[in-house]
Amino acid sequence: MKKLLALTAIALLAFSVSASAQVDPDPDGMGIYFDLGATQFNVAYTGTFTPLNVYLMITRPSGSQVLAWECTIVEENTFTVPGTWTLNGGLDVDNDPMDFVVGNGADPHPAAPAVMLASKTMFGTPVSTATFRVKGVAGSVSFPGGTPGYVHTLGFNTPCQVLTGDMNAPQACVNSNCMIVANEDMSWSSVKALY
């Protein structure tokens, strides 16, 4: 009985450690998460008018700091109070509330496994749903390829990838299921052709 209890405790500990790892293993990711550790991108909202915190984050930045960043957030949201994005420092020089072209000035964000750029709090009911996509700012001169990105050293713009690998697919979801597909260059047809 003691062996079974010990093995169960070890298994639970191993599961809890692996479950708390960041979802996106690639460097220079930008995405929406429901926790500050960037581990939750799919959540079930079962409360009634209880707060749900939402975070825009850079994960695993390759640079030593975040001097500036930009992205567009596309959101489909049926929450009663959908919330408003609030910057975690810096100044947004774009007039569109869902486009962010932000400079942090003399107070850059230091690099960390997950860097919070902005946040908001939503309130709803158990039937509320929301999906989020992060993509590049249309017409950007800093990131003309249509990707979101950040600057860690003046003159060095770092494009970011998104969790799903597809900026047009939902990347974070509430009360629906976001399908995360590996961000790979090879299609399934290409893999089958190898055999």
C-alpha positions in Angstrom: 0.0 0.0 0.0 2.8 2.4 0.9 4.5 1.6 -2.5 1.3 2.4 -4.4 0.9 5.7 -2.4 4.5 6.6 -3.1 4.2 5.8 -6.8 1.0 7.8 -7.1 2.6 10.8 -5.4 5.6 10.6 -7.8 3.3 10.4 -10.8 1.2 13.3 -9.7 4.3 15.4 -9.1 5.7 14.5 -12.5 2.4 15.4 -14.1 2.1 18.7 -12.3 5.6 19.7 -13.3 5.1 18.8 -17.0 1.7 20.5 -17.1 3.2 23.8 -16.0 5.7 24.0 -18.9 5.2 26.8 -21.4 3.1 25.7 -24.3 5.2 27.2 -27.1 8.7 25.7 -27.1 10.0 27.9 -29.9 11.9 31.2 -29.3 10.3 34.6 -30.0 6.7 33.7 -29.7 3.9 36.2 -29.2 0.5 35.1 -28.1 -2.6 35.3 -25.8 -2.5 33.3 -22.6 -4.7 33.0 -19.5 -1.9 32.8 -17.0 1.4 34.7 -16.5 3.5 31.5 -17.1 2.2 31.2 -20.7 0.9 27.7 -20.1 -2.9 28.2 -20.7 -4.3 29.0 -24.1 -7.5 27.0 -23.9 -9.7 27.6 -20.9 -13.2 26.7 -19.7 -15.1 29.7 -18.2 -17.7 28.2 -15.8 -18.2 31.2 -13.4 -20.8 33.9 -13.6 -19.3 37.3 -13.6 -16.1 36.1 -12.1 -12.9 37.7 -13.5 -11.0 36.0 -16.3 -7.5 37.5 -16.8 -6.1 37.6 -20.4 -2.5 38.4 -21.2 -0.6 39.3 -24.4 2.9 37.8 -24.0 6.2 37.3 -25.7 7.5 33.9 -24.9 11.2 32.9 -24.9 12.5 36.1 -26.3 16.0 35.7 -27.9 17.0 39.3 -27.1 18.0 40.6 -23.7 15.1 43.2 -23.5 12.0 44.4 -25.2 12.4 48.1 -26.3 9.4 48.2 -28.5 6.8 45.8 -30.0 3.9 45.6 -32.3 1.0 43.4 -33.2 -2.7 43.3 -34.0 -5.2 41.4 -31.8 -8.2 40.0 -33.6 -10.8 38.9 -31.1 -14.3 37.4 -31.4 -15.9 37.8 -28.0 -19.4 37.2 -26.5 -18.4 38.1 -22.9 -20.8 40.5 -21.2 -17.9 42.7 -20.2 -15.2 42.0 -22.8 -12.6 44.2 -21.1 -10.1 46.7 -22.5 -6.5 46.0 -23.2 -4.1 47.8 -20.8 -0.4 48.1 -21.6 2.2 46.9 -19.1 4.3 50.0 -19.6 5.1 51.9 -22.8 3.2 54.1 -25.1 1.0 52.9 -28.0 1.4 55.3 -30.9 -1.3 53.8 -33.0 -4.9 55.1 -32.7 -6.5 51.7 -33.4 -7.5 50.0 -30.1 -6.6 46.5 -31.5 -3.4 47.5 -33.2 -0.4 48.0 -31.0 2.7 49.9 -32.0 4.4 50.3 -28.6 7.6 51.9 -27.5 8.9 51.3 -24.0 11.3 54.3 -24.0 13.8 54.3 -21.2 12.0 51.5 -19.3 12.3 48.4 -21.5 11.0 45.0 -20.3 13.8 42.7 -19.3 13.9 39.3 -21.1 12.2 36.5 -19.2 10.7 33.1 -20.2 7.4 35.0 -20.5 7.1 38.8 -20.9 3.7 40.4 -20.3 3.0 43.2 -22.8 -0.6 43.9 -22.1 -3.6 42.5 -20.2 -7.3 42.7 -19.7 -10.0 41.2 -17.5 -13.3 39.9 -18.9 -16.6 39.0 -17.1 -19.3 36.7 -18.5 -21.5 33.7 -18.1 -20.8 30.0 -18.6 -22.0 30.3 -22.2 -19.6 33.2 -23.1 -17.0 32.4 -25.7 -13.9 34.2 -27.0 -11.2 33.4 -29.5 -8.0 35.4 -30.0 -5.5 35.7 -32.9 -2.3 37.7 -32.9 -0.9 38.9 -36.2 1.1 41.7 -37.7 0.0 45.3 -38.0 -1.2 46.1 -41.5 1.2 48.4 -43.4 4.0 48.0 -40.8 7.4 49.3 -41.9 9.1 47.5 -39.0 7.7 44.1 -39.8 6.6 44.2 -43.5 6.2 40.4 -43.7 2.9 40.7 -41.7 4.2 39.2 -38.5 4.1 40.6 -35.0 7.5 41.4 -33.5 9.6 43.3 -31.1 12.9 45.2 -30.9 15.5 44.2 -28.4 18.4 46.4 -29.8 17.8 49.5 -31.9 18.0 48.5 -35.5 17.3 44.8 -34.9 13.7 43.9 -35.4 12.8 40.4 -34.3 9.7 38.9 -35.9 7.6 36.6 -33.7 5.9 33.4 -34.5 2.5 32.5 -33.1 1.5 29.3 -31.2 -0.5 27.7 -34.0 1.9 28.7 -36.7 -1.1 30.3 -38.5 -2.0 33.9 -37.8 -5.4 33.4 -39.3 -6.4 30.5 -37.0 -7.5 31.0 -33.4 -4.5 30.9 -31.0 -6.3 31.2 -27.7 -9.9 30.2 -26.8 -12.4 30.4 -24.0 -15.2 27.7 -24.0 -14.1 26.4 -27.4 -11.2 24.3 -28.5 -8.2 25.8 -30.2 -6.3 23.2 -32.2 -2.6 23.7 -31.9 -0.6 22.4 -34.9 3.2 22.1 -34.8 4.8 25.0 -36.6 6.7 22.9 -39.1 7.7 23.5 -42.7 6.7 20.0 -43.9 3.1 19.1 -44.7 1.5 15.7 -44.0 1.7 14.9 -47.7 5.4 15.6 -47.7 5.9 13.3 -44.7 3.9 10.4 -46.4 5.9 10.9 -49.6 9.0 9.9 -47.7 7.7 6.3 -47.2 
